[in-house]
Amino acid sequence: MLRNDYIFQQDGAPAHTACLSQDWLAANSSDFIRKDEWPPNSPDINPLDYYVWGVMLAAYQKHNPMPTTKAQLREVLQEIWDNLSQDCINKAVLGVRKRLRACVQADGGHFEHVL
């Protein structure tokens, strides 16, 4: 059984949206939100969009020397990703429930201004 304090966001990957995966998550997670119920294009409730990418961008902008090739860029971004602190990740994930509630209260409309 999965811990009940997790919310599984659907990202549209075929393995995640397969009926077998959806059914298993629905049976094993009380807070599971099916792929068809998750708001499309909702960066305000995606931890990567509302927090992690900003943290990574700030780290990238401080990087010296700046990458000059695609390979170097991939290397730098991977290094930044690998060095994200657990505290950073926890902060991003813990904000999901609050943002979901705000989204519901706004009837799916804009809600960033009330957070």
C-alpha positions as CSV (number, residue, x, y, z in Angstrom):
1,M,0.0,0.0,0.0
2,L,1.3,3.5,-0.8
3,R,1.5,6.1,1.8
4,N,-1.6,8.2,1.8
5,D,0.2,11.6,2.0
6,Y,1.4,11.4,-1.7
7,I,-0.5,12.8,-4.6
8,F,0.5,11.3,-8.0
9,Q,0.4,13.8,-10.8
10,Q,-0.1,12.4,-14.3
11,D,2.4,13.6,-16.8
12,G,0.9,12.0,-19.9
13,A,3.7,9.3,-20.3
14,P,2.1,6.2,-21.9
15,A,3.3,4.0,-19.0
16,H,1.6,6.3,-16.5
17,T,-1.7,6.7,-18.4
18,A,-2.1,3.0,-19.3
19,C,-5.3,1.5,-17.9
20,L,-3.4,-1.0,-15.8
21,S,-1.3,1.8,-14.2
22,Q,-4.3,4.0,-13.6
23,D,-6.3,1.1,-12.0
24,W,-3.4,0.1,-9.7
25,L,-2.9,3.6,-8.5
26,A,-6.6,4.1,-7.9
27,A,-6.8,0.9,-5.9
28,N,-3.6,1.6,-3.9
29,S,-3.6,5.4,-3.2
30,S,-6.6,7.1,-1.6
31,D,-5.5,10.5,-3.0
32,F,-4.9,9.4,-6.5
33,I,-6.1,11.8,-9.3
34,R,-6.8,10.0,-12.6
35,K,-5.2,11.4,-15.7
36,D,-8.5,12.6,-17.1
37,E,-9.2,14.6,-13.8
38,W,-5.9,16.4,-13.7
39,P,-6.1,19.9,-15.1
40,P,-4.2,20.1,-18.4
41,N,-1.4,22.7,-18.8
42,S,-1.5,23.6,-15.1
43,P,2.0,24.9,-14.1
44,D,0.6,26.4,-10.9
45,I,0.1,22.9,-9.5
46,N,3.2,21.2,-10.9
47,P,6.1,21.3,-8.4
48,L,8.6,21.4,-11.2
49,D,7.0,24.4,-12.8
50,Y,6.1,26.5,-9.7
51,Y,9.4,25.8,-7.8
52,V,12.1,23.5,-9.1
53,W,12.8,25.1,-12.5
54,G,13.2,28.5,-10.8
55,V,15.7,27.0,-8.3
56,M,17.6,25.3,-11.1
57,L,17.6,28.5,-13.2
58,A,19.1,30.5,-10.3
59,A,21.8,27.9,-9.9
60,Y,22.4,27.9,-13.7
61,Q,22.8,31.7,-13.8
62,K,25.5,31.5,-11.1
63,H,27.4,28.8,-12.9
64,N,30.8,29.8,-14.2
65,P,31.9,29.2,-16.9
66,M,28.7,29.1,-18.8
67,P,28.3,26.2,-21.2
68,T,29.0,26.8,-24.8
69,T,27.8,23.5,-26.3
70,K,24.7,21.4,-26.0
71,A,26.8,18.7,-24.3
72,Q,28.1,21.1,-21.8
73,L,24.7,22.5,-21.1
74,R,23.3,18.9,-20.5
75,E,26.2,18.3,-18.1
76,V,25.7,21.5,-16.2
77,L,21.9,20.9,-15.9
78,Q,22.4,17.3,-14.8
79,E,24.9,18.5,-12.1
80,I,22.4,21.1,-10.9
81,W,19.6,18.5,-10.8
82,D,21.8,16.0,-9.0
83,N,22.7,18.5,-6.4
84,L,19.2,19.7,-5.6
85,S,18.8,19.5,-1.8
86,Q,16.2,17.2,-0.2
87,D,14.9,20.4,1.5
88,C,14.3,22.0,-1.9
89,I,12.4,18.9,-3.1
90,N,10.4,18.7,0.1
91,K,9.4,22.3,-0.2
92,A,8.2,21.8,-3.8
93,V,6.2,18.7,-3.0
94,L,4.6,20.0,0.2
95,G,3.2,22.9,-1.7
96,V,1.1,20.7,-3.9
97,R,-1.9,20.1,-1.6
98,K,-2.2,23.8,-0.8
99,R,-2.2,24.6,-4.5
100,L,-4.7,21.9,-5.3
101,R,-7.1,23.3,-2.7
102,A,-6.6,26.8,-4.1
103,C,-7.3,25.5,-7.6
104,V,-10.5,23.9,-6.5
105,Q,-11.6,27.0,-4.7
106,A,-11.0,29.1,-7.8
107,D,-13.0,26.5,-9.8
108,G,-10.0,25.8,-11.9
109,G,-9.3,29.4,-12.6
110,H,-6.3,31.6,-11.7
111,F,-5.3,31.3,-8.0
112,E,-1.6,32.2,-7.8
113,H,-2.5,35.6,-6.3
114,V,-4.2,34.0,-3.3
115,L,-1.2,31.8,-2.2
